[in-house]
């Protein structure tokens, strides 16, 4: 009798272990899917695009940071001109 009880117990342990492993595997697969999705989002983020632009500029021997600074300065100048136009049109308050 004991041999039968013991062998039945072992089968239960094996089944339980297999179910636990299946559950862990499912959780791992879900974690991997989540990580891949996040990685894909990061590839298309503003920072990734900027990094790629910097790398391309380096290959072309360009100083992208100087170019960006120049563009920002130009944008500021344009906005200041627009502001001056609005002040002239509507008066300064």
C-alpha positions as CSV (number, residue, x, y, z in Angstrom):
1,X,0.0,0.0,0.0
2,X,2.7,2.4,0.9
3,X,4.4,1.9,-2.4
4,X,1.2,2.7,-4.2
5,X,0.6,5.8,-2.1
6,X,4.2,6.9,-2.6
7,X,4.1,6.5,-6.3
8,X,0.8,8.4,-6.6
9,X,2.3,11.2,-4.5
10,X,5.3,11.4,-6.9
11,X,3.0,11.7,-9.9
12,X,1.2,14.6,-8.1
13,X,4.4,16.3,-7.4
14,X,5.5,15.9,-11.1
15,X,2.1,17.3,-12.3
16,X,2.3,20.2,-9.9
17,X,5.9,20.9,-10.9
18,X,5.0,20.8,-14.6
19,X,2.0,23.2,-14.0
20,X,4.3,25.6,-12.1
21,X,6.8,25.5,-14.9
22,X,4.1,26.1,-17.5
23,X,2.9,29.1,-15.4
24,X,6.4,30.5,-15.0
25,X,7.0,30.0,-18.8
26,X,3.8,31.9,-19.6
27,X,4.9,34.8,-17.3
28,X,8.3,34.9,-18.8
29,X,6.8,34.9,-22.3
30,X,4.6,37.8,-21.3
31,X,7.6,39.7,-19.8
32,X,9.5,39.2,-23.0
33,X,6.6,40.5,-25.1
34,X,6.4,43.6,-22.9
35,X,10.1,44.2,-23.1
36,X,10.1,43.9,-26.9
37,X,7.2,46.4,-27.1
38,X,9.1,48.8,-24.9
39,X,12.2,48.4,-26.9
40,X,10.3,49.2,-30.1
41,X,8.8,52.3,-28.5
42,X,12.3,53.4,-27.5
43,X,13.6,53.0,-31.0
44,X,11.1,55.5,-32.2
45,X,11.5,57.9,-29.3
46,X,12.8,61.5,-29.7
47,X,16.0,60.6,-27.9
48,X,16.7,57.6,-30.2
49,X,16.0,59.8,-33.3
50,X,18.4,62.5,-32.0
51,X,21.1,59.8,-31.3
52,X,20.7,58.5,-34.8
53,X,21.0,62.0,-36.2
54,X,24.1,62.7,-34.2
55,X,25.7,59.4,-35.4
56,X,24.9,60.2,-39.0
57,X,26.3,63.8,-38.7
58,X,29.5,62.4,-37.1
59,X,30.0,60.1,-40.1
60,X,29.6,63.2,-42.4
61,X,32.1,65.2,-40.2
62,X,29.3,67.6,-39.2
63,X,28.8,69.2,-35.8
64,X,25.1,68.6,-35.3
65,X,25.1,70.3,-31.9
66,X,26.3,73.5,-33.5
67,X,23.7,73.1,-36.2
68,X,21.0,72.6,-33.7
69,X,22.1,75.6,-31.7
70,X,22.1,77.7,-34.9
71,X,18.6,76.5,-35.7
72,X,17.3,77.3,-32.2
73,X,18.9,80.8,-32.4
74,X,17.2,81.4,-35.8
75,X,13.8,80.2,-34.4
76,X,14.2,82.5,-31.5
77,X,14.9,85.4,-33.8
78,X,11.9,84.6,-35.9
79,X,9.6,84.5,-32.8
80,X,11.0,87.8,-31.6
81,X,10.2,89.3,-35.0
82,X,6.7,87.9,-34.8
83,X,6.3,89.3,-31.3
84,X,7.5,92.8,-32.5
85,X,5.0,92.7,-35.4
86,X,2.2,91.8,-33.0
87,X,3.3,94.6,-30.6
88,X,3.2,97.1,-33.5
89,X,-0.2,95.8,-34.7
90,X,-1.9,95.7,-31.4
91,X,0.1,98.0,-29.2
92,X,2.4,97.1,-26.3
93,X,0.6,96.4,-23.0
